[in-house]
Amino acid sequence: MAKVNVYVTLKPELLDAQGKVVKAALENLGYNGVQDARVGKFIEIVIADSGNIEKDVDEMCRKLLVNPNTEDYRFEIEKG
């Protein structure tokens, strides 16, 4: 078994409306040092160790978990 942590973020050139709302809310709470905020997705997957986890997870991301037009992704595999 392996645990995979997938991090999905908007491409840097895209406006992150949710991030702007979070930044404004933090400033309203008195956290004036916040320069920027961006909101993404975190997906945790537990998968059988098939020997080619990296390839499988990459395919999962490209086929379902990520919109390649607007999002970037990276993942970490924790075997054990």
N, CA, C and O atoms as CSV, one atom per row, in Angstrom:
chain,resi,resn,atom,element,x,y,z
A,1,MET,N,N,0.836,-1.190,0.000
A,1,MET,CA,C,0.000,0.000,0.000
A,1,MET,C,C,0.879,1.252,0.000
A,1,MET,O,O,1.983,1.270,0.545
A,2,ALA,N,N,0.360,2.261,-0.614
A,2,ALA,CA,C,1.054,3.550,-0.619
A,2,ALA,C,C,0.013,4.643,-0.455
A,2,ALA,O,O,-1.130,4.512,-0.894
A,3,LYS,N,N,0.430,5.713,0.180
A,3,LYS,CA,C,-0.421,6.898,0.291
A,3,LYS,C,C,0.136,7.945,-0.654
A,3,LYS,O,O,1.340,8.200,-0.673
A,4,VAL,N,N,-0.739,8.546,-1.435
A,4,VAL,CA,C,-0.326,9.567,-2.394
A,4,VAL,C,C,-1.026,10.874,-2.033
A,4,VAL,O,O,-2.247,10.911,-1.880
A,5,ASN,N,N,-0.255,11.932,-1.900
A,5,ASN,CA,C,-0.786,13.265,-1.668
A,5,ASN,C,C,-0.683,14.041,-2.967
A,5,ASN,O,O,0.412,14.246,-3.492
A,6,VAL,N,N,-1.842,14.478,-3.492
A,6,VAL,CA,C,-1.893,15.216,-4.747
A,6,VAL,C,C,-2.238,16.668,-4.435
A,6,VAL,O,O,-3.221,16.942,-3.747
A,7,TYR,N,N,-1.433,17.591,-4.937
A,7,TYR,CA,C,-1.641,19.022,-4.736
A,7,TYR,C,C,-1.991,19.647,-6.081
A,7,TYR,O,O,-1.217,19.563,-7.035
A,8,VAL,N,N,-3.162,20.273,-6.151
A,8,VAL,CA,C,-3.639,20.888,-7.386
A,8,VAL,C,C,-3.758,22.387,-7.152
A,8,VAL,O,O,-4.395,22.821,-6.192
A,9,THR,N,N,-3.145,23.180,-8.030
A,9,THR,CA,C,-3.201,24.630,-7.904
A,9,THR,C,C,-3.544,25.249,-9.250
A,9,THR,O,O,-3.291,24.669,-10.306
A,10,LEU,N,N,-4.125,26.440,-9.187
A,10,LEU,CA,C,-4.376,27.170,-10.421
A,10,LEU,C,C,-3.055,27.568,-11.052
A,10,LEU,O,O,-2.076,27.828,-10.352
A,11,LYS,N,N,-3.031,27.615,-12.355
A,11,LYS,CA,C,-1.829,28.095,-13.037
A,11,LYS,C,C,-1.555,29.527,-12.584
A,11,LYS,O,O,-2.491,30.302,-12.387
A,12,PRO,N,N,-0.289,29.882,-12.419
A,12,PRO,CA,C,0.066,31.193,-11.856
A,12,PRO,C,C,-0.485,32.384,-12.627
A,12,PRO,O,O,-0.727,33.438,-12.039
A,13,GLU,N,N,-0.688,32.234,-13.930
A,13,GLU,CA,C,-1.149,33.360,-14.728
A,13,GLU,C,C,-2.655,33.598,-14.611
A,13,GLU,O,O,-3.161,34.594,-15.128
A,14,LEU,N,N,-3.380,32.695,-13.937
A,14,LEU,CA,C,-4.824,32.836,-13.801
A,14,LEU,C,C,-5.194,33.564,-12.514
A,14,LEU,O,O,-4.552,33.384,-11.479
A,15,LEU,N,N,-6.231,34.384,-12.591
A,15,LEU,CA,C,-6.753,35.077,-11.417
A,15,LEU,C,C,-7.401,34.059,-10.490
A,15,LEU,O,O,-8.201,33.232,-10.928
A,16,ASP,N,N,-7.061,34.119,-9.229
A,16,ASP,CA,C,-7.627,33.215,-8.225
A,16,ASP,C,C,-8.629,34.002,-7.383
A,16,ASP,O,O,-8.256,34.630,-6.392
A,17,ALA,N,N,-9.895,33.966,-7.778
A,17,ALA,CA,C,-10.932,34.738,-7.083
A,17,ALA,C,C,-11.076,34.292,-5.630
A,17,ALA,O,O,-11.237,35.131,-4.744
A,18,GLN,N,N,-11.020,32.984,-5.375
A,18,GLN,CA,C,-11.111,32.500,-3.995
A,18,GLN,C,C,-9.929,32.996,-3.169
A,18,GLN,O,O,-10.083,33.379,-2.010
A,19,GLY,N,N,-8.773,32.982,-3.771
A,19,GLY,CA,C,-7.589,33.474,-3.075
A,19,GLY,C,C,-7.720,34.940,-2.696
A,19,GLY,O,O,-7.301,35.338,-1.609
A,20,LYS,N,N,-8.297,35.749,-3.582
A,20,LYS,CA,C,-8.507,37.176,-3.292
A,20,LYS,C,C,-9.456,37.351,-2.116
A,20,LYS,O,O,-9.243,38.218,-1.269
A,21,VAL,N,N,-10.509,36.529,-2.056
A,21,VAL,CA,C,-11.459,36.596,-0.945
A,21,VAL,C,C,-10.774,36.206,0.360
A,21,VAL,O,O,-10.984,36.854,1.386
A,22,VAL,N,N,-9.961,35.162,0.331
A,22,VAL,CA,C,-9.228,34.733,1.531
A,22,VAL,C,C,-8.281,35.834,1.991
A,22,VAL,O,O,-8.217,36.134,3.183
A,23,LYS,N,N,-7.549,36.436,1.067
A,23,LYS,CA,C,-6.624,37.523,1.414
A,23,LYS,C,C,-7.375,38.682,2.061
A,23,LYS,O,O,-6.936,39.213,3.081
A,24,ALA,N,N,-8.503,39.076,1.475
A,24,ALA,CA,C,-9.290,40.183,2.029
A,24,ALA,C,C,-9.819,39.836,3.421
A,24,ALA,O,O,-9.812,40.679,4.318
A,25,ALA,N,N,-10.273,38.606,3.598
A,25,ALA,CA,C,-10.790,38.193,4.905
A,25,ALA,C,C,-9.688,38.204,5.958
A,25,ALA,O,O,-9.914,38.628,7.091
A,26,LEU,N,N,-8.501,37.740,5.591
A,26,LEU,CA,C,-7.382,37.763,6.537
A,26,LEU,C,C,-7.008,39.200,6.903
A,26,LEU,O,O,-6.712,39.491,8.062
A,27,GLU,N,N,-7.023,40.087,5.924
A,27,GLU,CA,C,-6.736,41.498,6.200
A,27,GLU,C,C,-7.797,42.089,7.120
A,27,GLU,O,O,-7.476,42.882,8.005
A,28,ASN,N,N,-9.065,41.709,6.919
A,28,ASN,CA,C,-10.145,42.191,7.791
A,28,ASN,C,C,-9.989,41.689,9.219
A,28,ASN,O,O,-10.473,42.319,10.159
A,29,LEU,N,N,-9.323,40.572,9.380
A,29,LEU,CA,C,-9.049,40.033,10.713
A,29,LEU,C,C,-7.793,40.635,11.335
A,29,LEU,O,O,-7.420,40.289,12.456
A,30,GLY,N,N,-7.147,41.531,10.604
A,30,GLY,CA,C,-5.984,42.216,11.139
A,30,GLY,C,C,-4.651,41.667,10.683
A,30,GLY,O,O,-3.612,42.132,11.151
A,31,TYR,N,N,-4.640,40.699,9.789
A,31,TYR,CA,C,-3.392,40.129,9.284
A,31,TYR,C,C,-2.969,40.905,8.041
A,31,TYR,O,O,-3.164,40.450,6.914
A,32,ASN,N,N,-2.393,42.072,8.260
A,32,ASN,CA,C,-2.076,42.984,7.168
A,32,ASN,C,C,-0.807,42.617,6.406
A,32,ASN,O,O,-0.524,43.224,5.373
A,33,GLY,N,N,-0.060,41.673,6.870
A,33,GLY,CA,C,1.168,41.282,6.198
A,33,GLY,C,C,0.969,40.277,5.082
A,33,GLY,O,O,1.931,39.906,4.410
A,34,VAL,N,N,-0.256,39.830,4.872
A,34,VAL,CA,C,-0.512,38.836,3.835
A,34,VAL,C,C,-0.347,39.489,2.470
A,34,VAL,O,O,-1.086,40.413,2.130
A,35,GLN,N,N,0.602,39.022,1.697
A,35,GLN,CA,C,0.884,39.566,0.374
A,35,GLN,C,C,-0.033,38.982,-0.697
A,35,GLN,O,O,-0.458,39.694,-1.608
A,36,ASP,N,N,-0.338,37.693,-0.591
A,36,ASP,CA,C,-1.167,37.029,-1.587
A,36,ASP,C,C,-1.690,35.738,-0.976
A,36,ASP,O,O,-1.104,35.217,-0.027
A,37,ALA,N,N,-2.777,35.226,-1.508
A,37,ALA,CA,C,-3.314,33.928,-1.101
A,37,ALA,C,C,-3.854,33.244,-2.350
A,37,ALA,O,O,-4.509,33.870,-3.184
A,38,ARG,N,N,-3.572,31.971,-2.464
A,38,ARG,CA,C,-4.093,31.187,-3.580
A,38,ARG,C,C,-4.718,29.925,-2.992
A,38,ARG,O,O,-4.187,29.338,-2.048
A,39,VAL,N,N,-5.829,29.523,-3.549
A,39,VAL,CA,C,-6.574,28.377,-3.050
A,39,VAL,C,C,-6.452,27.242,-4.062
A,39,VAL,O,O,-6.564,27.459,-5.268
A,40,GLY,N,N,-6.221,26.036,-3.561
A,40,GLY,CA,C,-6.110,24.876,-4.432
A,40,GLY,C,C,-6.849,23.698,-3.839
A,40,GLY,O,O,-7.723,23.860,-2.987
A,41,LYS,N,N,-6.492,22.511,-4.297
A,41,LYS,CA,C,-7.105,21.277,-3.816
A,41,LYS,C,C,-6.014,20.345,-3.298
A,41,LYS,O,O,-4.890,20.332,-3.799
A,42,PHE,N,N,-6.374,19.574,-2.289
A,42,PHE,CA,C,-5.506,18.532,-1.765
A,42,PHE,C,C,-6.295,17.236,-1.823
A,42,PHE,O,O,-7.407,17.157,-1.301
A,43,ILE,N,N,-5.722,16.217,-2.458
A,43,ILE,CA,C,-6.395,14.926,-2.602
A,43,ILE,C,C,-5.465,13.850,-2.047
A,43,ILE,O,O,-4.298,13.768,-2.430
A,44,GLU,N,N,-5.991,13.032,-1.147
A,44,GLU,CA,C,-5.214,11.937,-0.572
A,44,GLU,C,C,-5.761,10.627,-1.124
A,44,GLU,O,O,-6.960,10.360,-1.038
A,45,ILE,N,N,-4.887,9.822,-1.686
A,45,ILE,CA,C,-5.282,8.550,-2.291
A,45,ILE,C,C,-4.462,7.440,-1.641
A,45,ILE,O,O,-3.248,7.568,-1.481
A,46,VAL,N,N,-5.129,6.353,-1.270
A,46,VAL,CA,C,-4.433,5.149,-0.820
A,46,VAL,C,C,-4.563,4.140,-1.957
A,46,VAL,O,O,-5.662,3.852,-2.431
A,47,ILE,N,N,-3.429,3.616,-2.380
A,47,ILE,CA,C,-3.401,2.770,-3.578
A,47,ILE,C,C,-2.534,1.540,-3.318
A,47,ILE,O,O,-1.546,1.600,-2.586
A,48,ALA,N,N,-2.921,0.430,-3.930
A,48,ALA,CA,C,-2.114,-0.786,-3.829
A,48,ALA,C,C,-0.793,-0.546,-4.546
A,48,ALA,O,O,-0.736,0.117,-5.582
A,49,ASP,N,N,0.257,-1.097,-3.974
A,49,ASP,CA,C,1.588,-0.933,-4.570
A,49,ASP,C,C,1.703,-1.844,-5.782
A,49,ASP,O,O,2.088,-3.008,-5.671
A,50,SER,N,N,1.364,-1.296,-6.935
A,50,SER,CA,C,1.343,-2.083,-8.173
A,50,SER,C,C,2.688,-2.087,-8.888
A,50,SER,O,O,2.853,-2.754,-9.909
A,51,GLY,N,N,3.632,-1.351,-8.357
A,51,GLY,CA,C,4.935,-1.293,-8.994
A,51,GLY,C,C,5.111,-0.086,-9.891
A,51,GLY,O,O,6.241,0.323,-10.156
A,52,ASN,N,N,4.018,0.494,-10.366
A,52,ASN,CA,C,4.119,1.653,-11.238
A,52,ASN,C,C,3.169,2.752,-10.755
A,52,ASN,O,O,2.391,3.308,-11.530
A,53,ILE,N,N,3.252,3.046,-9.470
A,53,ILE,CA,C,2.344,4.004,-8.845
A,53,ILE,C,C,2.470,5.379,-9.491
A,53,ILE,O,O,1.464,6.034,-9.764
A,54,GLU,N,N,3.692,5.813,-9.735
A,54,GLU,CA,C,3.895,7.154,-10.291
A,54,GLU,C,C,3.165,7.322,-11.620
A,54,GLU,O,O,2.502,8.336,-11.839
A,55,LYS,N,N,3.281,6.346,-12.498
A,55,LYS,CA,C,2.594,6.399,-13.797
A,55,LYS,C,C,1.084,6.402,-13.604
A,55,LYS,O,O,0.374,7.180,-14.241
A,56,ASP,N,N,0.590,5.524,-12.718
A,56,ASP,CA,C,-0.854,5.436,-12.480
A,56,ASP,C,C,-1.409,6.756,-11.932
A,56,ASP,O,O,-2.445,7.233,-12.394
A,57,VAL,N,N,-0.729,7.336,-10.961
A,57,VAL,CA,C,-1.210,8.582,-10.364
A,57,VAL,C,C,-1.150,9.721,-11.378
A,57,VAL,O,O,-2.056,10.553,-11.428
A,58,ASP,N,N,-0.115,9.763,-12.167
A,58,ASP,CA,C,-0.027,10.786,-13.198
A,58,ASP,C,C,-1.213,10.675,-14.165
A,58,ASP,O,O,-1.795,11.688,-14.553
A,59,GLU,N,N,-1.565,9.459,-14.548
A,59,GLU,CA,C,-2.725,9.249,-15.424
A,59,GLU,C,C,-4.016,9.670,-14.739
A,59,GLU,O,O,-4.872,10.292,-15.367
A,60,MET,N,N,-4.168,9.341,-13.460
A,60,MET,CA,C,-5.356,9.745,-12.694
A,60,MET,C,C,-5.513,11.262,-12.712
A,60,MET,O,O,-6.610,11.789,-12.904
A,61,CYS,N,N,-4.406,11.943,-12.511
A,61,CYS,CA,C,-4.438,13.406,-12.496
A,61,CYS,C,C,-4.850,13.945,-13.856
A,61,CYS,O,O,-5.725,14.806,-13.948
A,62,ARG,N,N,-4.231,13.444,-14.899
A,62,ARG,CA,C,-4.511,13.960,-16.242
A,62,ARG,C,C,-5.913,13.612,-16.728
A,62,ARG,O,O,-6.527,14.387,-17.461
A,63,LYS,N,N,-6.430,12.430,-16.316
A,63,LYS,CA,C,-7.737,11.988,-16.810
A,63,LYS,C,C,-8.915,12.501,-15.986
A,63,LYS,O,O,-10.009,12.667,-16.525
A,64,LEU,N,N,-8.716,12.757,-14.686
A,64,LEU,CA,C,-9.861,13.073,-13.841
A,64,LEU,C,C,-9.640,14.197,-12.837
A,64,LEU,O,O,-10.489,15.079,-12.703
A,65,LEU,N,N,-8.526,14.180,-12.138
A,65,LEU,CA,C,-8.369,15.049,-10.976
A,65,LEU,C,C,-8.008,16.493,-11.301
A,65,LEU,O,O,-8.255,17.384,-10.489
A,66,VAL,N,N,-7.431,16.739,-12.464
A,66,VAL,CA,C,-6.895,18.057,-12.797
A,66,VAL,C,C,-7.448,18.530,-14.140
A,66,VAL,O,O,-7.592,17.746,-15.078
A,67,ASN,N,N,-7.751,19.804,-14.213
A,67,ASN,CA,C,-8.084,20.419,-15.499
A,67,ASN,C,C,-6.783,20.997,-16.046
A,67,ASN,O,O,-6.323,22.030,-15.560
A,68,PRO,N,N,-6.182,20.358,-17.038
A,68,PRO,CA,C,-4.864,20.793,-17.505
A,68,PRO,C,C,-4.863,22.178,-18.154
A,68,PRO,O,O,-3.800,22.774,-18.329
A,69,ASN,N,N,-6.025,22.691,-18.509
A,69,ASN,CA,C,-6.098,24.033,-19.088
A,69,ASN,C,C,-5.910,25.124,-18.042
A,69,ASN,O,O,-5.405,26.205,-18.346
A,70,THR,N,N,-6.318,24.836,-16.809
A,70,THR,CA,C,-6.293,25.878,-15.777
A,70,THR,C,C,-5.495,25.514,-14.535
A,70,THR,O,O,-5.229,26.378,-13.700
A,71,GLU,N,N,-5.108,24.247,-14.399
A,71,GLU,CA,C,-4.477,23.809,-13.156
A,71,GLU,C,C,-3.139,23.105,-13.399
A,71,GLU,O,O,-2.911,22.480,-14.435
A,72,ASP,N,N,-2.272,23.237,-12.400
A,72,ASP,CA,C,-1.022,22.483,-12.318
A,72,ASP,C,C,-1.169,21.481,-11.181
A,72,ASP,O,O,-2.043,21.630,-10.328
A,73,TYR,N,N,-0.314,20.459,-11.167
A,73,TYR,CA,C,-0.362,19.495,-10.074
A,73,TYR,C,C,1.022,18.935,-9.798
A,73,TYR,O,O,1.930,18.980,-10.628
A,74,ARG,N,N,1.134,18.408,-8.594
A,74,ARG,CA,C,2.309,17.641,-8.201
A,74,ARG,C,C,1.821,16.626,-7.190
A,74,ARG,O,O,0.757,16.793,-6.595
A,75,PHE,N,N,2.595,15.581,-6.997
A,75,PHE,CA,C,2.189,14.587,-5.996
A,75,PHE,C,C,3.398,13.981,-5.303
A,75,PHE,O,O,4.512,13.971,-5.826
A,76,GLU,N,N,3.133,13.477,-4.108
A,76,GLU,CA,C,4.160,12.815,-3.292
A,76,GLU,C,C,3.655,11.415,-2.973
A,76,GLU,O,O,2.483,11.229,-2.648
A,77,ILE,N,N,4.529,10.450,-3.066
A,77,ILE,CA,C,4.161,9.062,-2.771
A,77,ILE,C,C,4.869,8.646,-1.484
A,77,ILE,O,O,6.090,8.745,-1.361
A,78,GLU,N,N,4.054,8.169,-0.515
A,78,GLU,CA,C,4.575,7.651,0.753
A,78,GLU,C,C,4.328,6.164,0.779
A,78,GLU,O,O,3.200,5.722,0.997
A,79,LYS,N,N,5.367,5.387,0.559
A,79,LYS,CA,C,5.205,3.931,0.570
A,79,LYS,C,C,5.249,3.425,1.998
A,79,LYS,O,O,5.865,4.029,2.877
A,80,GLY,N,N,4.574,2.290,2.208
A,80,GLY,CA,C,4.621,1.706,3.531
A,80,GLY,C,C,3.393,1.052,3.848
A,80,GLY,O,O,3.253,0.497,4.937
